[in-house]
Amino acid sequence: MAKKLFLSLFSYKPPRYLVKVFSVIFLTVLLNTNISVLEENSQSKVNNKPIITVLEENTDFLMSTKGVVGIAQGLCEGKDCIKVYVVKKTAEILEEVPKSLDGYKIEIVETDVIKAR
């Protein structure tokens, strides 16, 4: 009886549409997993330097841009990024400040003039 039950489990052939549906689901999950792993690997390879080093190396360049009043390390979408604080976002600033430095995204933030106390 057990042998017959065992053989019947492995001789069952599901309908073709179920095989297709599960194949599509399996491939979708597999491809999405591989893509996210590749993105994480490429992101870690791009950021060879610690963000503090990137900030130190580029402070003079960023602060020399007219309208920039400060820079800082921050988080953008849960990842380290460089925040560039400006009095007003202008076309000139958007052109001069790069979108990223050494793999770290740059976010331009409007703020008031920063004064020392």
Buried (B, 14 or more C-beta within 10 A) or exposed (E): EEEEEEEEEEEEEEEEEEEEEEEEEEEEEEEEEEEEEEEEEEEEEEBEBEBEEBBEEBEEBBEEBEBBBBBEBBEEEEEBBBBBBBBEBEEEBEEBBEEEBBBBBBBBEEEEEEEEE
